[in-house]
């Protein structure tokens, strides 16, 4: 069996890579010394996990880096996969240690991605070159999700059967020319959807929520609006096959709201990105430039991050990429509730209040609008867990919902509106 010690320089080997990065490291608040110590602890823990399974450091850049594994023989692929999973699962303990030892109270979020192919070996990892290595490091952001593990099909196919079952098909990535499989993302998606409150339960009573709100998720390959909506609206009980139209109503209204209420937020684009985009589009008419900015400002964070990453990566094609974005936006339509997503789509789910309905019996409520054989809401079951993600809160002014930013209070917002 090949080991690091008996590989000759220039020999072709099957090499697996685990890339781990701190997400949003620039937003961590602390002194330079505190941040340096926190990142040092993080690196030591990641290295310890990789070394325990015969992995070796490939490179490190302060806020993240990569480890390499020999995957050509033995249990190399499983060593890579288990190391990536352990890095993710140990994150709470690592974050707690960082908090205790450095007083850095901001929880650390990470992104882990894996790929494998053959490469010419060199004792100095910096001298190991291969097309797949360049492609992987260039595009690892495009295949990863925060606080999950993403692997290419090249890795997934070589895992043992029971380990392979732990990963879900996520999406196809043209950037690395592979189907992507993900560990942890589907569970997180369902947890976020379940946090959407349609009913308030307190002191033994049930009543509609007063605030309009929504949560954001990323779709996995094979997801449908119907299946995702059953989780988002799980505290709204739809009984019987004859009443499935009621759930379809919620699905359709939610999809329409996503298309119609992509509210433009100028603060969602940094001044640097805004200036870069305007320079790239300076030869276009002003109304076209403003419409492209409007589309970008109305995107979810996940969508915008990947669009801007692609734009920065290939400046020569910035103009064409943004014009293509505008064209796709103009052609957008309400998706079929039963049509499967390709995976990677960023979706919003609004609660019943945001959709304009009150899910209880009474005049002007959801039942009042659609009772005619379409929907029966009989009861609410179980408690609704606290949100696991930042939720978007809206206020209703002149029959239109406006998003309320965290730093604004209702009185200030109303006065300025």
BARO-535450 format. One record per residue (C-alpha): x, y, z. Coordinates in steps of 0.02 Angstrom, whole numbers, padded with zeros to 5 digits, always signed. Layout:
BEGIN
XYZ;...
***
This chain:
BEGIN
+00000+00000+00000;+00066+00171-00047;+00116+00285+00097;+00182+00462+00100;+00356+00396+00138;+00373+00278-00011;+00304+00390-00150;+00435+00453-00271;+00439+00630-00337;+00343+00643-00501;+00246+00482-00470;+00062+00490-00518;-00049+00465-00367;-00235+00475-00331;-00250+00628-00219;-00401+00681-00117;-00420+00859-00051;-00522+00927+00094;-00541+01117+00090;-00606+01200+00249;-00637+01387+00267;-00706+01503+00399;-00860+01586+00323;-00870+01774+00348;-00702+01782+00436;-00690+01968+00396;-00845+01999+00503;-00772+01923+00661;-00754+02059+00792;-00598+02060+00900;-00422+02125+00917;-00289+02064+00796;-00214+01960+00935;-00381+01882+00980;-00422+01839+00799;-00249+01768+00770;-00264+01656+00924;-00439+01599+00873;-00382+01553+00698;-00230+01463+00772;-00343+01356+00881;-00454+01320+00732;-00306+01268+00625;-00233+01155+00760;-00399+01064+00779;-00423+01041+00592;-00245+00979+00570;-00265+00858+00715;-00417+00778+00634;-00332+00761+00464;-00169+00693+00535;-00261+00562+00637;-00317+00482+00473;-00154+00494+00378;-00195+00661+00297;-00065+00797+00273;-00074+00986+00261;-00083+01049+00082;-00090+01236+00114;-00157+01359+00244;-00203+01543+00225;-00250+01602+00399;-00438+01584+00387;-00437+01412+00306;-00341+01287+00205;-00333+01114+00129;-00274+00940+00177;-00224+00800+00060;-00257+00613+00072;-00190+00465-00027;-00350+00393-00100;-00280+00268-00225;-00274+00118-00107;-00338+00059+00061;-00465+00166+00151;-00404+00333+00084;-00574+00394+00023;-00661+00347+00185;-00520+00431+00283;-00553+00588+00183;-00741+00579+00206;-00737+00541+00392;-00610+00681+00420;-00723+00807+00333;-00874+00752+00434;-00777+00757+00598;-00714+00933+00559;-00896+00987+00542;-00962+00893+00693;-00821+00956+00806;-00861+01137+00764;-00971+01171+00919;-00833+01108+01035;-00701+01207+00941;-00808+01365+00948;-00833+01341+01135;-00645+01322+01162;-00612+01479+01060;-00742+01575+01163;-00665+01520+01328;-00485+01549+01278;-00502+01710+01178;-00667+01794+01230;-00719+01792+01047;-00907+01768+01065;-00955+01760+00881;-00990+01578+00832;-00879+01518+00691;-00962+01453+00532;-00865+01347+00408;-00880+01278+00232;-00803+01109+00187;-00780+01042+00010;-00691+00887-00057;-00629+00826-00227;-00506+00696-00291;-00411+00649-00449;-00235+00601-00501;-00086+00718-00484;+00104+00712-00498;+00173+00699-00321;+00305+00814-00248;+00370+00816-00067;+00330+01003-00062;+00139+01016-00076;+00160+01188-00156;+00241+01100-00304;+00100+00975-00331;+00005+01028-00486;-00147+00960-00578;-00291+01033-00676;-00417+00969-00549;-00326+01054-00405;-00331+01225-00490;-00513+01200-00539;-00563+01142-00365;-00483+01285-00269;-00549+01411-00394;-00728+01351-00376;-00744+01273-00203;-00858+01416-00149;-00979+01372-00288;-01003+01193-00228;-01007+01219-00040;-01142+01267+00086;-01112+01346+00255;-01092+01221+00399;-01104+01069+00286;-00986+00953+00190;-00996+00950+00000;-00907+00819-00106;-00893+00787-00292;-00959+00627-00370;-00777+00576-00397;-00763+00562-00207;-00940+00500-00173;-00927+00348-00287;-00771+00286-00197;-00841+00296-00021;-00897+00138+00068;-01083+00103+00045;-01138+00151+00222;-01038+00313+00218;-01103+00355+00044;-01281+00344+00111;-01248+00491+00227;-01231+00612+00081;-01379+00682-00018;-01378+00733-00201;-01367+00923-00198;-01340+00992-00374;-01235+00978-00531;-01088+01098-00535;-01024+01145-00708;-00879+01234-00622;-00801+01069-00568;-00894+00962-00697;-00974+00848-00568;-01131+00808-00472;-01114+00873-00293;-01166+00774-00140;-01192+00855+00029;-01187+00804+00212;-01290+00903+00336;-01372+01026+00216;-01538+00937+00196;-01562+00926+00384;-01521+01110+00401;-01641+01153+00260;-01785+01062+00346;-01741+01141+00513;-01751+01314+00437;-01917+01277+00352;-01988+01208+00514;-01944+01371+00602;-02070+01468+00497;-02214+01512+00614;-02392+01519+00550;-02472+01499+00722;-02425+01571+00892;-02453+01449+01035;-02444+01521+01210;-02538+01504+01374;-02641+01361+01305;-02710+01463+01159;-02678+01467+00973;-02684+01622+00866;-02613+01683+00701;-02443+01765+00705;-02447+01954+00697;-02284+01977+00601;-02259+01942+00418;-02095+01849+00395;-02002+01727+00286;-01852+01610+00290;-01726+01573+00154;-01664+01401+00102;-01565+01320-00038;-01652+01183-00137;-01580+01009-00159;-01593+00909-00320;-01766+00828-00327;-01850+00949-00206;-02020+01015-00257;-02117+01165-00194;-02253+01045-00137;-02138+00942-00027;-02046+01092+00044;-02211+01180+00080;-02272+01032+00182;-02130+01068+00302;-02143+01259+00296;-02330+01250+00331;-02328+01098+00444;-02425+01189+00581;-02567+01215+00457;-02657+01048+00448;-02726+01002+00277;-02840+00851+00288;-02892+00733+00151;-02847+00713-00032;-02994+00822-00086;-02918+00970+00005;-02745+00963-00072;-02795+01118-00171;-02779+01218-00010;-02595+01176+00006;-02573+01213-00179;-02648+01384-00146;-02517+01421-00014;-02380+01357-00129;-02438+01462-00276;-02459+01620-00172;-02287+01595-00095;-02206+01572-00266;-02294+01726-00334;-02237+01829-00185;-02058+01774-00213;-02067+01837-00392;-02165+01996-00357;-02089+02056-00193;-01903+02041-00222;-01880+02207-00132;-01726+02303-00186;-01610+02344-00042;-01468+02463-00091;-01371+02415+00065;-01361+02234+00009;-01222+02282-00113;-01058+02348-00045;-00997+02513-00116;-00848+02420-00190;-00957+02294-00282;-01076+02430-00339;-00933+02533-00411;-00857+02381-00497;-01022+02335-00580;-01059+02512-00638;-00886+02524-00717;-00911+02360-00808;-01079+02421-00875;-01030+02601-00912;-01064+02583-01100;-01243+02525-01072;-01394+02642-01056;-01424+02706-00881;-01594+02622-00864;-01516+02452-00904;-01378+02480-00776;-01503+02528-00643;-01614+02378-00679;-01466+02259-00661;-01421+02340-00495;-01603+02324-00441;-01604+02138-00481;-01442+02109-00385;-01505+02209-00235;-01665+02105-00229;-01576+01937-00228;-01557+01825-00077;-01384+01825+00002;-01345+01652-00069;-01390+01702-00247;-01296+01867-00242;-01140+01790-00165;-01121+01667-00307;-01160+01791-00444;-01032+01916-00380;-00903+01779-00353;-00920+01729-00537;-00912+01911-00591;-00752+01945-00493;-00673+01783-00553;-00693+01825-00738;-00690+02016-00758;-00682+02006-00949;-00856+01930-00955;-00936+02035-00818;-01045+02132-00938;-01111+01976-01027;-01140+01884-00863;-01243+02027-00791;-01343+02050-00951;-01380+01863-00946;-01436+01883-00766;-01557+02021-00816;-01624+01916-00959;-01656+01766-00846;-01741+01878-00719;-01857+01950-00851;-01904+01775-00909;-01937+01712-00732;-02107+01641-00693;-02197+01552-00552;-02127+01373-00546;-02234+01217-00559;-02267+01155-00380;-02233+00976-00435;-02079+01011-00541;-01915+00953-00466;-01779+01082-00437;-01606+01051-00510;-01528+01096-00342;-01441+01254-00285;-01590+01370-00310;-01614+01497-00171;-01795+01501-00112;-01899+01602+00010;-02048+01539+00107;-02169+01666+00181;-02287+01631+00324;-02476+01641+00304;-02482+01819+00371;-02357+01878+00240;-02462+01791+00108;-02612+01894+00163;-02704+01752+00250;-02752+01716+00430;-02755+01527+00454;-02905+01520+00571;-03093+01517+00548;-03176+01686+00529;-03225+01824+00410;-03086+01878+00293;-02975+01732+00341;-02894+01599+00235;-03042+01484+00263;-03164+01620+00218;-03075+01643+00052;-03050+01462+00000;-03169+01354+00103;-03267+01299-00049;-03195+01124-00057;-03017+01182-00068;-02948+01185+00109;-02988+01119+00281;-02877+01177+00424;-02936+01075+00572;-02809+01106+00709;-02630+01147+00752;-02515+01012+00819;-02352+01019+00916;-02247+01166+00964;-02155+01274+00839;-01968+01277+00871;-01873+01438+00886;-01796+01501+00723;-01621+01439+00684;-01587+01576+00558;-01609+01762+00548;-01787+01795+00495;-01849+01936+00385;-01984+02044+00469;-02109+02150+00372;-02229+02289+00421;-02391+02327+00332;-02408+02508+00275;-02550+02559+00159;-02590+02376+00123;-02412+02340+00064;-02282+02243+00163;-02112+02326+00182;-01961+02239+00255;-01908+02308+00423;-01721+02314+00441;-01652+02264+00613;-01586+02438+00655;-01754+02519+00621;-01899+02528+00739;-02078+02533+00677;-02110+02715+00721;-01954+02775+00630;-01994+02669+00479;-02174+02731+00472;-02120+02914+00484;-01995+02895+00343;-02116+02801+00233;
***
